[in-house]
Amino acid sequence: MVLKSVALGLDHRHIYGMVENMAKAGVICQGYWTEGYPETLPGFRKRFPLLPRFDSLQAALDCGADLALVSAIPSERAHLAIRAMHQGMDVMSDKPGCTSPAQLEQIKACVAQTGRIWSVNFSERFETPASTLASQLVTDGAIGKVVQTVGLGPHRLNRATRPDWFFRKDCFGGILTDIASHQIDQFLHYTGSDTAEVTHAFTANYANLSDPELQDFGEINLRSDRGTGYIRVDWFTPDALPNWGDGRLTILGTQGYIELRKYVDVGGQKGTDHVILVNGDRCEKIDASDAGLPYFARLAHDIKYRSETAMGQDHCFKVMELALRAQQMADEL
């Protein structure tokens, strides 16, 4: 059985990796539909020159695909995902998968009604081999019981290339809904938590007052029955950094710790996916670049066999629920 996909919305560059990595897993893209001419369209066409553009959303939905890859404007992703699920497709959405509690409830109802998979590509875990290795180390007991995570998600603003919707909160959903969903996913995953409490949430606009709806800083504290977590996200990456952000994760265990320097190791080794492991026997930096990205092949397996090997559906729901709850708490302040 050869699986097929269709791309719905090209408003964020994550669609490049979503199409490419699913193709590597054997899921062939049939084409794409997007509204208008987003800034990402030339890059998509360069990477995938043979993919046709459907004239309408309905034509894309009717193409016979098994999987919809959704990377439209964040506030429009839930609607497209629901349309695709009612058409009989499973869905991989770019993060955030939705931007309001009402949208999340609609998605939950659609999943219950259709039996489709709604998966969100939390790329800071699923598209970084360092995270794959860290998962294996935690599973193997290399640092004992995980009791805390510290997730840092700095990003470069790239103001000149950002579309208008990027600066409208009703479109992007807030910095905690958007970026921090990555770190919430990692907290639940590495601590083995099914749920958590948001004990603190805060956002601010420190340096972009000409765009009053933009939030350029955010932080969250989480607590579960397994551990605690601290999250910091921002749009302050300086120009001298060679990439978009120095994303890091520290996983503290009762017998050691793991630090992931996912995208750059300033002053250290070249390349990406650096994993630092310190425990009772080892104190080393590991090149994790060959650890693989199993999420995509596992999702293809789940589509074929109706399983949950890539990510549990309840986990996916819970990540977005906590991100939306944190955003609401911060907004109320």
N, C-alpha and C positions, 0 to 999 in steps of 0.2 A: 504493500500500500504506500504510494507516494503522496505525501502530504503537500498541500499548497497553501500559500499565504497571500494576503493582499494588504498593502499599506494604505491606511486611512489617515490623512493629515501628515504634512511634512513640516510642521511649525517649530520643531525642535530637532537639533542635530542628533539626538539619541536614536532617531529612526535609522540612521546609517548602520549603527551597530546591531540594531534589532533585526533588520533585513539580512545583513551579512552573516550574523551568527546563527540565525535560524537556517539560512542556506547551507552553512557548514554542517548543520545537523540534519540535512537532507530535506528541508522544507523549502520548496521552490516558490519564489514570489511570482505571482501572475501579473502584477502591475500595481499602479497606485492611483489614488484620487486625493486631491488637495484643493482647498479653497484658494483661488487667486494664485499669486506668485510670491510665496514666502521667500525670505532671504536664503533659506536652506535649499531651495529647489535646484540652483545650478550645481551645487555640490552633490546632490542626490543623483542628478542626471549624469554627472561625470563618473560617479562610482558605479552606476547601474544603467549604462547607456541603452541597453536592449529592452528595458522594462517599459511597457506602454502606459500612457496616462489615460485613465477612463474619463469619459466626457461628463459623467455625473456620479454622484454618490450611489444612486440606485444601481447603475451599471457595475460599479465596483462590488456592491453587495451581491449582485447576481452572477459573479464570475465563477462561482463554484469552489471558493477557497474554504479550507478547513480552519484557518487561523487568521484573525484580523490583527494587524500590528498598528496600534493607534498612537499617534504622536501629534495630534492637533493642538490648538490652543488649550491649555489645561482645563478651562471651564467648559470646553466642548467635548472632552474625552469621554465622560460618562454617557452622554447621549449617543455618541458613535458606538461605544462598546455595547450598549443596550440594543441598538439597531442591529449590530452584527450578531449578537447572541440570539436574537429573535429570528435571524436568518439562518441559524444553525451552526454558526462559527463559534469556536473558542476565541479568547481575546488575550493578547499581551498588550498592556497599555504602558506607555511611558509614565514615569512618575511626575506629578502626583496623578493617581488614577481618577481622582475626582476632587472637587474644590469646596464641597459643602456637605453637611450631614444628610441633607435631603437627597442629594445625588447618591451618597453611599447607600442609603436605605433602598433607593430605586434599583441599584445594582444588586444588592442582596436579594431583593424580591425577584429580579430577573434570573439570577443564578438558580434560585430555588425552583422557579417555574420551568426553566429550560434545561437544567442540568448541565449547562455549559461551564467551562473554566474561565474565570476572570483572574488573570495574573498580572501583577505590576512588575515591570523590569526595574528593580532596585539596583541600578547599574554599579553603584559603589561597592556592592557585594558581588553581584552576578557577573560583572565584566572586569573583575580584577583577580588575577591568579593568586595574588597575595591573600585574598580572603578565602580562596579555596584551600590553600595550605593551612591557614589559621584554623579553619573548620576542622581539618583533619587532626591537627595538633590538639585542639580542645577535646575532640572525640577520643583521642588516644590517651587522654589524661595527662598531657605533658605539663600542665600548670595546675593540676588539681581541680577543685571546684571553682568555677568562675563566679566571682562575687561583684564585679563592677566592670563597666565599660566607660571609656571616655572617647567620644567621637567628635572629631573636628572636621567641618566641611566648609573651608574657605573657597570662594569662587571669584573669578575676575569679572568685573562689571561689563567691559567691552561695550560701553555706552553707544558708540557710533554705529554698531551693527545690530542693536536691539530694536525690535519692532515696537509699535505703540502699545500693543497689549502687555508687553513686559512690565510697563510702568502703571498698569491698571490692576488694582487689587481684586476687582471682581473677575478678572481674567486669570491671574496667576495664583490667586488663592491665599497669598501671604507666604512669608519666607519659611515659616514652620510647617505649613501644609506641604510646601514644595520641597525645599532642600532637606529639611530635617526628617522627612519620611525615610530617607536613606539610613540615618543614624538610629532611628527607632527600630527599623527592621533589624539592624545589626545587634542592638541591645537585646531584643527578644530572642534572636537566633543564638547568639553566643552564650547568653545566660540560661537558655532553655526555658524561657518564660512563656506561658500561654497568654498572659495579660499583664498589665501594669497600671500604676496610678501616676498621673502627672502631678507632681508635687510643686512644681514651679515652672512658669512659662513667661517669657519676656521678649518683646521685640522693640526695635528703635530705628529711627532714621537719623543717623548721626552726621552724614556727610553729603546727602543728596536732597537738600531741602527744596530745591526747585522741582522735585518730583515727590510731592507730599504723600502719595500712596505707596511709594517704594519703601520697603523695609530692608535696610542694609545690614542689620545685626539681629540675631535671635539666639536664645538659649532655652534649654529645657532640662529639668531634673525629673528622672523616672525612678519608681520604686516598685519592685515586685516581691513575691515570696522567695525569689531566688537571688536577688541582688539589687544594686542601684546603678543608675547611669547618669552621666552628664553629657549634654550635647551643646555644641556651639557652632553656629553657621553664620556666614557673612559674605558680603560682596566687596571685600577689601584687598584682594590679592594684588600686590604691587607689580608694576610693569616689568621689573627686572627678573621676576621668576620665569623660568623657561616654559611653563605650562599654565593651565587655567587655575590651578590651586594645589596647595600642599596638603592634600587630604590625608588624615591620619586616624588611626584607631588604636587605643591601648586597651588590652583585655587583661584584667587583674584576676589571678587565681590564688588559691590558698597555698600553692606550692611553686609559684613563679608568675611571670607575666610575658605577654606577647605584645609587641608594637608593630603595627603595619604602617610603613611609609609607602603609600600605594603608588604615587605618581612622580615623586622626586625625592632625592636624598640630598638635601642641601649640604654642601661641604663634605659629602661622603662619596659613595660609589655612584657611577653613572647608571642610567636606565631607570626602570620602574619596578614595582613589586618587590620591595625590600621588606623582609620579615625578621624582626629581632626577637630571639627567644632566650629567656633567662629563667633557669630553674635550678634544681639542686645539682644537676650534672652538666648542664650546657649553658654557655654564655656566648652567643654567636649571632651573626647576621647571615641570613639565608637568602639566596636568589630564588624567588618563587615564580619567576616568569614562565616556567614550564609546568606549573601546577594545573593548568587547564581551566575551562569554564563550563562546568557540567550542567548548569541550569538549562541551557538551550536544548541539549540532547534529551535531558530529562523531561522537559516540557513536551517535546515531540513524542516521547514515550507515553506521557500522560494523555495526550490527545488520542493516540491510537488505542490505549488500553484503559482509559478512564480512571487513571490512578492519580496519586498526589506525591510524586517523587521530587518534583522541582521545587514546590513550595506548597504547604498546606493552605487550602482555601481560607480556613479560619485565621491563619496567621496573616494572610494578605489583608483580610478585612480588618483585623485588629491593628495592624500598622497604620492604615489610613484613619481608622477611628481615633487612635491616639494622637496622630498628627493634627487632625481637625479639632480635637478637644484642646490640645495645647494652643493652637492658633486662637481658638475662641477665648481661652483664659487670658492670653496675652492681649487680645483686642479689648477685652473688658477692662483691663488695667488702664 
